[in-house]
Amino acid sequence: MDLDRRHLLKGSAAGAAGAAGAFAIAPDAAHAAPLPSTLGRDVTQYGVRPGSPDDQTRALQRAIDEATRAQVPLVLPPGVYRTGMLRLASGAQLIGVRGATKLAFTGGASLLLGEGADHLGISGITFDGGGIPLAERRGLVHCLGGRDIRVTDCEITASGGSAIWFEQVSGEVAGNIITKTAVTAVVSFDAKGLIVARNTIVDTSDNGIEILRTAVGDDGTLVADNRIEDIKAGPGGSGQYGNAINAFRAGNVIVRGNRIRNCDYSAVRGNSASNIQIVGNSVTDVREVALYSEFSFEGAVIANNTVDGAAFGVSVCNFNEGGRIAVVQGNIIRNLAAKRPIGTAPDDDAGIGIYVEADSSVIGNVVENAPSFGIVAGWGKYLRDVVISGNVIRNAFAGVGVSVVAGAGSALVNNNMISGTPRGAVVGLDHARAVTTDLAAEGAQRFAQVVIGSNAVRR
């Protein structure tokens, strides 16, 4: 709700008593109790002064505590409030004027801290971390073990740690603008029912959004309709950092409708995240695998996404770790990167459109301008029951690659449209190396585990 809080009615004690009786004040207490606004308590009635150069932590904490005890919101008019850490108890509601109310951090463990606090509401406030370093695993807004926590329509900038850190929390992080974050914009551990939606996240040094669990289990967080850009892998690593959205050990996570641009690693990375859905996202300019489901997962749906500009489009892998069951359907993947000159040899870690290993269907995708393979099934013996059907592959070094080494399982390649693939429409692989002629050609060598149907091939 976007309310103009610059015109709050503070009224007299008698006027407040007549306003539906909601905030009635006894006559003998009229001069002792802070006067209510139409929204709740006005923070200036507690001696808090917007724009003051002084640290106002003590006065702000008193205002928060008293408004919370009275079960009314605390309203912060426009201005800058310099403060250290503020603690929130159950029921605390802080309301500011979006873009005009700012809490400027002066230091401490966090700016806002809720521990075991339920039904928190924070809206319309800018939190400026000033780049002050926070301890590891710490957020500028930090909540542990709370139900129905809502951070909405806020701006969080220059956090010296993560911007928002939740553990065992249910609620919503929505409509916020999060910029210049030293670690990760939004971190959730062991969520109890969380929505992360419609946020704008720009310029982080670790990841954009992390949905994590301390052990593999159901999570169910919904990550939807966020705009995420300029995500760096500041600490380096091999994929732990530099991702727009990272789900780790978290089952049943839905990642839907996000706009993602300019990431050092992946747009969406699911690690040991069973039943993940990566659906309808728009991805450009990522420098590793755009959409990833890896390690010990069962079940991944990667559908109806667009990827334009990546090192690698989609990877569903690690059958050796138990990674299995996937549907890769209806994606458009184009303009992939190459580490070697086009037409020389395929890359095993770049320029591939779609890669799968076990118990998976790859149906109805379009892959264009893939300097290595359009679609690959299997890595050595790690291949089982893969269907590749109804796809369009244009301008790739080779169209479809299928593992044919001893011990590899079965794959069906049927009804695909393949054109502009100089190495062949369908070729057999020994790991990353093509070891056969074009298996789609008349009289080609046959492998019992590779069933090749009626593909349309344009040389």
C-alpha positions in Angstrom: 0.0 0.0 0.0 1.5 3.3 -1.1 0.2 6.0 1.3 1.2 9.6 1.4 2.4 9.7 5.0 3.5 13.4 4.8 -0.1 14.4 5.6 -0.7 12.3 8.6 -3.3 13.7 11.0 -2.0 13.9 14.5 -5.0 15.5 16.0 -5.7 16.3 19.7 -6.4 13.7 22.3 -10.1 14.5 22.1 -10.1 14.2 18.3 -8.3 10.8 18.5 -10.9 9.6 21.0 -13.7 10.4 18.5 -12.1 8.5 15.6 -13.9 5.2 16.0 -12.4 4.9 19.4 -9.5 2.9 18.0 -6.8 5.0 19.7 -8.8 6.6 22.5 -6.7 8.3 25.2 -7.9 9.1 28.6 -8.0 12.9 29.4 -5.6 12.5 32.3 -3.1 10.8 30.0 -3.3 13.2 27.1 -0.1 14.9 27.9 1.9 11.8 28.7 1.1 9.4 25.8 2.3 10.0 22.2 -0.5 11.0 20.0 -1.6 8.6 17.3 -1.8 9.3 13.6 -4.4 7.8 11.3 -2.0 5.0 10.7 -0.5 4.5 14.1 2.1 6.2 16.4 4.2 9.0 14.9 7.9 8.4 15.7 8.5 12.1 16.3 6.3 12.0 19.4 9.0 9.9 21.1 11.7 12.5 20.6 13.1 11.1 17.4 14.1 13.8 15.0 14.3 13.2 11.2 17.4 14.8 9.7 19.3 15.1 13.0 23.0 14.5 12.8 22.8 12.6 16.2 22.6 8.9 16.6 18.9 8.1 17.5 19.1 4.4 18.3 17.8 4.8 21.9 14.8 7.0 21.0 14.0 4.8 18.0 14.1 1.6 20.1 11.8 3.1 22.7 9.4 4.2 20.0 9.4 0.7 18.4 8.9 -1.0 21.8 6.0 1.2 22.9 4.2 1.0 19.5 4.6 -2.8 19.5 3.2 -3.1 23.0 0.3 -1.0 22.0 -0.2 -3.2 18.9 -0.2 -0.2 16.5 2.2 0.6 13.6 5.1 3.0 14.1 5.1 5.7 11.4 8.4 7.3 10.3 7.9 10.6 8.4 10.3 11.6 5.7 13.9 12.2 6.7 17.2 10.5 7.6 17.5 8.7 10.9 21.0 7.7 12.0 20.8 4.5 14.0 22.6 1.4 15.2 20.9 -2.0 15.7 17.2 -2.0 16.5 15.4 -5.0 17.9 12.0 -6.1 16.8 9.5 -8.0 19.0 6.5 -9.9 17.7 4.0 -7.6 16.1 6.3 -4.8 15.3 5.2 -2.7 12.3 7.4 0.0 10.8 6.0 2.2 8.0 7.9 4.9 6.1 7.4 7.0 3.1 8.8 5.1 0.1 11.9 6.9 -1.2 11.8 9.6 1.6 12.3 7.7 4.9 15.8 6.5 5.4 17.5 4.6 8.3 21.3 5.3 8.0 23.3 2.5 9.7 25.9 3.7 12.2 27.2 0.2 13.1 26.4 -3.0 15.0 25.6 -6.6 14.3 22.7 -5.6 12.0 20.3 -2.7 11.5 17.1 -4.6 12.2 17.1 -7.8 14.3 14.1 -10.1 14.9 14.7 -13.2 16.9 11.6 -15.5 17.4 9.5 -12.5 16.4 6.3 -13.2 14.5 4.0 -11.0 12.4 6.6 -8.3 11.6 5.8 -5.7 9.0 8.4 -3.4 7.4 7.4 -1.2 4.5 8.4 2.0 2.7 11.8 2.5 4.3 15.2 2.9 2.8 18.0 1.1 4.8 21.4 2.5 4.0 24.2 0.2 5.3 26.9 2.7 4.5 29.2 -0.1 3.4 29.9 -0.9 7.1 31.2 -4.5 7.2 28.9 -7.1 8.8 30.0 -10.4 10.3 29.8 -13.5 8.2 26.3 -14.9 7.8 24.7 -11.6 8.7 22.2 -9.4 7.0 21.4 -5.7 7.4 17.8 -6.9 8.0 18.3 -10.1 10.0 15.4 -12.4 11.2 15.7 -15.7 12.9 12.7 -18.0 13.6 9.7 -15.9 12.8 6.3 -16.5 11.2 4.6 -14.1 8.8 7.5 -11.6 8.3 6.9 -9.1 5.5 9.5 -6.8 4.1 7.8 -4.9 1.3 8.4 -1.8 -0.8 11.7 -1.0 0.9 15.1 -0.1 -0.5 18.3 -1.6 0.9 21.6 -0.3 -0.3 25.3 -0.6 0.5 25.0 -3.5 3.0 28.4 -4.6 4.2 27.1 -8.1 4.4 23.9 -9.6 3.0 20.9 -7.3 2.6 18.3 -9.7 4.1 19.1 -12.8 6.0 16.3 -15.1 7.1 16.5 -18.4 9.0 13.4 -20.6 9.6 11.1 -17.8 8.5 7.8 -17.7 6.7 6.4 -14.6 5.0 7.2 -12.4 2.0 10.0 -10.3 0.6 8.3 -8.3 -2.2 8.6 -5.1 -4.2 12.0 -4.1 -2.8 15.0 -2.5 -4.5 18.3 -4.0 -3.3 21.5 -2.5 -4.6 25.3 -2.5 -4.0 25.3 -5.5 -1.7 28.7 -6.8 -0.4 27.5 -10.4 -0.2 24.0 -11.7 -1.2 20.8 -9.7 -1.6 18.4 -12.2 0.0 19.4 -15.3 1.9 16.9 -17.8 3.3 17.8 -20.9 5.3 15.2 -23.6 6.2 12.2 -21.5 5.1 8.8 -22.3 6.5 6.8 -20.9 3.6 8.4 -17.9 1.8 7.7 -15.8 -1.2 10.5 -13.7 -2.8 8.8 -11.7 -5.5 8.9 -8.5 -7.6 12.2 -7.3 -6.2 14.9 -5.5 -8.2 18.3 -6.7 -7.3 21.4 -5.0 -8.8 25.1 -5.4 -8.1 25.9 -8.1 -5.6 29.3 -9.7 -4.9 28.2 -13.3 -4.1 24.7 -14.2 -5.3 21.4 -12.5 -5.9 19.0 -14.8 -4.1 19.9 -17.9 -2.1 17.3 -20.5 -1.0 19.2 -22.9 1.3 18.7 -25.7 3.7 21.0 -27.1 6.3 19.9 -30.6 5.2 18.1 -31.9 2.1 14.3 -31.4 2.5 11.1 -29.8 1.4 11.3 -26.0 1.2 8.7 -24.8 -1.2 9.9 -21.2 -1.6 8.4 -19.3 -4.5 10.9 -17.0 -6.3 8.9 -15.1 -8.9 9.0 -12.0 -11.1 12.2 -10.5 -9.8 14.6 -8.4 -11.9 18.2 -9.5 -11.1 21.3 -7.9 -12.8 25.0 -7.5 -12.4 25.8 -10.5 -10.1 29.5 -11.0 -9.5 31.4 -14.1 -8.2 33.5 -11.9 -5.9 35.0 -14.7 -3.8 35.8 -16.8 -6.9 35.0 -20.5 -6.7 33.6 -22.9 -9.3 30.0 -22.0 -9.2 29.1 -21.3 -5.6 29.0 -17.5 -6.3 28.0 -15.4 -9.2 24.5 -16.8 -9.6 21.3 -14.8 -9.8 19.2 -17.5 -8.0 20.7 -20.4 -6.1 18.7 -23.2 -4.5 20.8 -25.6 -2.4 19.3 -28.8 -0.8 15.9 -27.1 -1.1 13.1 -29.2 -2.5 10.0 -28.0 -4.4 11.3 -24.6 -5.1 9.6 -22.7 -7.9 11.6 -20.1 -9.9 9.3 -18.4 -12.3 9.1 -15.3 -14.5 12.4 -13.7 -13.4 14.4 -11.3 -15.7 18.1 -12.1 -15.2 21.0 -10.3 -16.9 24.8 -10.2 -16.6 25.9 -12.9 -14.1 29.4 -14.3 -13.7 28.0 -17.8 -13.4 24.4 -19.1 -13.6 21.1 -17.4 -13.9 19.4 -20.3 -11.9 21.4 -23.0 -10.2 19.6 -25.9 -8.4 22.1 -28.0 -6.3 20.6 -31.1 -4.7 17.2 -29.4 -5.1 14.6 -32.0 -6.0 11.4 -31.1 -7.8 12.7 -27.7 -8.8 10.7 -25.8 -11.4 12.6 -23.3 -13.5 9.8 -21.8 -15.7 9.3 -18.8 -17.9 12.5 -16.9 -17.0 14.3 -14.5 -19.4 18.1 -14.8 -19.3 20.8 -12.8 -21.1 24.5 -12.5 -20.8 25.6 -15.1 -18.3 29.0 -16.6 -18.4 28.5 -20.2 -17.4 25.5 -22.6 -17.5 22.4 -20.4 -17.7 19.9 -22.9 -16.1 21.4 -25.7 -14.0 20.1 -28.7 -12.0 23.0 -30.7 -10.5 24.1 -33.3 -8.0 21.7 -35.4 -5.9 18.2 -34.3 -7.1 15.2 -36.2 -8.3 12.9 -34.2 -10.5 13.5 -30.9 -12.5 11.3 -29.0 -14.8 13.1 -26.5 -17.0 10.5 -25.1 -19.4 9.5 -22.1 -21.5 12.7 -20.1 -20.7 14.6 -17.9 -23.1 18.4 -17.8 -22.9 20.2 -15.4 -25.2 23.9 -15.3 -24.5 25.5 -17.8 -22.2 28.5 -20.2 -22.1 26.1 -23.2 -21.8 22.3 -23.2 -22.0 20.8 -25.9 -19.8 22.6 -28.6 -17.8 20.8 -31.5 -15.9 23.6 -33.6 -14.7 25.4 -35.7 -12.0 23.7 -39.0 -12.5 26.8 -40.3 -10.7 25.5 -38.5 -7.6 21.9 -39.6 -8.0 20.8 -36.7 -10.2 17.8 -37.9 -12.3 14.4 -37.2 -13.8 13.9 -34.1 -15.8 11.8 -32.4 -18.4 13.5 -29.8 -20.6 10.8 -28.4 -22.8 9.9 -25.4 -24.8 13.0 -23.4 -24.2 14.7 -21.0 -26.7 18.5 -21.1 -26.3 20.7 -19.1 -28.7 24.0 -17.3 -29.2 26.1 -19.4 -26.9 29.8 -18.7 -26.3 32.8 -20.7 -27.6 36.2 -21.2 -26.1 37.6 -22.6 -29.4 37.1 -21.4 -33.0 33.8 -22.5 -34.5 34.2 -25.6 -36.7 37.3 -27.0 -35.1 36.3 -29.1 -32.1 33.4 -29.1 -29.6 33.9 -27.8 -26.1 33.0 -30.0 -23.2 32.3 -27.0 -20.9 31.0 -24.3 -23.3 28.9 -23.8 -26.4 26.4 -26.6 -25.7 22.7 -25.9 -25.8 21.1 -28.6 -23.6 22.8 -31.4 -21.7 21.0 -34.2 -19.8 22.0 -37.6 -18.4 19.2 -39.7 -16.9 15.5 -40.4 -17.0 14.8 -37.2 -18.9 12.9 -35.9 -21.9 14.1 -33.0 -24.1 11.1 -31.9 -26.1 10.2 -29.0 -28.3 13.2 -26.7 -27.7 14.9 -24.4 -30.2 18.7 -24.2 -30.1 20.5 -21.8 -32.4 24.1 -20.8 -32.7 25.7 -23.3 -30.5 29.4 -23.6 -31.3 29.6 -27.1 -29.8 26.5 -29.4 -29.7 22.9 -28.4 -29.9 21.9 -31.2 -27.4 24.0 -33.8 -25.6 22.8 -37.0 -23.8 25.2 -38.7 -21.4 28.8 -38.5 -20.1 30.6 -41.7 -20.5 28.6 -44.5 -18.9 26.3 -42.0 -17.2 23.3 -42.2 -19.5 19.9 -43.7 -19.0 16.5 -43.5 -20.7 16.7 -40.1 -22.4 14.2 -38.9 -25.1 15.2 -36.1 -27.5 12.3 -35.3 -29.7 10.6 -32.5 -31.6 13.5 -30.0 -31.2 14.9 -27.5 -33.7 18.7 -27.3 -33.8 20.3 -24.7 -36.1 23.9 -23.7 -36.7 25.8 -25.9 -34.3 29.1 -27.8 -34.7 27.1 -31.0 -34.3 23.3 -31.4 -33.7 22.8 -34.2 -31.1 25.6 -36.0 -29.3 24.8 -39.3 -27.5 27.2 -41.3 -25.4 28.1 -44.7 -27.0 30.7 -46.0 -24.6 30.4 -49.4 -22.9 27.9 -49.3 -20.1 25.9 -46.3 -21.4 22.2 -46.6 -21.3 19.5 -45.9 -23.9 18.5 -42.8 -25.8 15.8 -42.1 -28.4 16.5 -39.3 -31.0 13.4 -38.8 -33.1 11.4 -36.2 -35.1 14.0 -33.4 -34.6 14.7 -30.7 -37.2 18.5 -30.3 -37.5 20.3 -27.9 -39.9 23.7 -26.3 -40.3 25.7 -28.9 -38.3 29.0 -29.6 -40.2 30.1 -32.4 -37.9 26.9 -34.3 -38.2 23.2 -34.3 -37.2 23.6 -37.1 -34.6 27.0 -38.4 -33.5 28.2 -40.8 -30.9 30.4 -39.6 -28.1 33.1 -40.9 -25.8 32.7 -38.2 -23.1 33.4 -34.9 -24.9 34.9 -36.5 -28.0 32.9 -37.4 -31.1 33.9 -40.9 -32.1 31.4 -41.8 -34.9 30.3 -40.5 -38.3 26.8 -39.0 -38.6 24.5 -41.7 -37.2 21.5 -40.1 -39.0 23.1 -40.8 -42.4 22.1 -43.7 -44.6 24.2 -46.8 -43.8 25.8 -45.4 -40.6 27.0 -47.6 -37.8 24.3 -48.6 -35.4 24.4 -48.9 -31.6 21.8 -51.0 -29.8 21.2 -48.4 -27.1 20.8 -45.4 -29.5 17.4 -45.4 -31.3 17.4 -42.9 -34.2 14.0 -42.2 -35.7 12.9 -40.0 -38.6 14.7 -36.7 -38.1 14.6 -34.0 -40.7 18.2 -33.1 -41.5 19.3 -30.2 -43.8 22.9 -30.4 -44.7 
